[in-house]
């Protein structure tokens, strides 16, 4: 944790800054006599937070591989960690021949909305996501009503 001092309590502002990155809006962290610059990141929600260092790659950055399993098959999909579930559905539509509106994507037992971000929900590399076909669409296909009009709509107009 970093504690920043106000300039009015410090002896000299040049001793605190040392001409470093605090002028640019960053801060310095001193650990064991070695000073390192703190890096910041902007989250999709608009919050500015300190960037995490997880052994070379930060969570929420880069490509991750997700195993998407359907009832009878599974697919390994490589996607950016900062993508949304809607973008995942678009990729899955190419693989599974199901339109994005016909898909239901579940992660950790909950159906996820199209505008939710993968990394914000907690999807990491090599996690499993379940893909199900929407039951209403499945029923329409079963009865062969996918291309017909809904029940109760007139099929033609009569002019008098």
N, C-alpha and C positions, 0 to 999 in steps of 0.2 A: 504494500500500500504506500502511496506517495502522499506526503504532506507538503503542500506548497505554502511558503511563507509570504506574507504581504510585504511589499517593498518598504513600508514605513517602519517595520520592526527590524529590518536587516541593516547591517552596518554599511554595506555598499552594494549597490545593484550589480556592479561589475564583477564582484566576487561570486555572486550567485549564478550569473549568466555565463561567465567565461566565454562570451562570444558564441555561444552554442545555439541550439535549435529552439530555445524558448522564445526567441525573438520571432521565429517563424510560426509560432502557435503550438509548437510541440513542448515537451517537457523532458527533463533528464532524470534518469534513475541511476543512482549511484549504489553499486553493490560490490563490496570488497575492494574499493578503490578504483573500479572500472566503471566509467559512465557510459550508458547506452541510451539511445534515443527511443522514446516511446512512440509506437506506431498506432494510428487510429484508424477505425473503419466505420463506415456508415451502413447501418443495418437497413433492410428493406422497409421497416416501419418508420425510419427517419431518425432513429436514435444513434448518436455518436458515442462509440464505446472503444475501449482499448482493445487492440487486436491481440488475439490469443496466439501463443506459439506452441503448437502441438507437434514438436519434433519435425519441423520442416514444412508441414502443410497445415494450414488452418482449417478448422471445421467451417463448412460453408463455402469453400473455395475449390476450384478444380473439378475434374471429372470423377464421378463415382459410378460404380457398377451396382445395379439393383437387380435382384432376381425376382421377376414377376411370374407368379404361378397362377395358372387357370385351373379348371377342374381336372383336365387331363394332361396338360403340358406345362413347361416353364420356359421362360426366355430370360437371358441375361441382357440387360439394357444399360448402355453407358450414356450418362446424361450429366449435365452440370449440376452441382449441388445446390445452386441458387435458382434452379428452375422451379416452375410451379407444377402442380398435379395436372393442370390442363395441358401443359406442354408434354408431360409424360403420356397423357392420353392420346395426343396427336402422334407421338412416336409409336405407341402401341396400336394405333389404327392401321399403320403400315404393316405391322407384323401379324396382327390377328384378324384383319379384315372386318373389324367391328368399328362402327363410327364412334367418335368420342362421346356423343350423347347417349349411345347404347351401352357405355361402359360404366361400371361401378368399381372404384378403386378403394381398397381397404388397407389401412396400415395401423398396426397395433389394435385391431379389432374395431376400428371406427372408419366409417366412410368419409373420405376427404373431399373437400370442395375443390373446384378447378382453380381458384385464386389463392390457395394455400401454398406456401413455399416448402419445398422438401426439407431444407436444412432447419427451418423454423419449427417444423413438426418433430424433427429428430431423426430423419432418414440419413443414414450414414452408408459408407461403402460396404457392400456385400450384405445389405439388409434385404429382407423379403417383403414383398408387397403382393397382395391378393387381388386378382382381377376377376370380376364376375360380370356376366351379361345382365343388363337391366331386365327384371322379370316381365315388365309390361311389353317390352320389345320382343322378348322371347315368346310371349303368348301370342302376339300379333303374327310373328313368323310361323308359329305352329298352326294357326288357323288360316294362314294365307291371306291375312288382311293387311299386310304391310303396305301394299300399293293401292288399296281402296280407300274410299272416303269413310269417315266415322259414321256410325249408325245414327240415323235421325236427320241427316242432311239430304236435301233433295238431289236426285240424280240428274234432273233436267228441268228446264223452265217451260211453262205453258203460257203462251201469249194468247190473249183473247181478242 
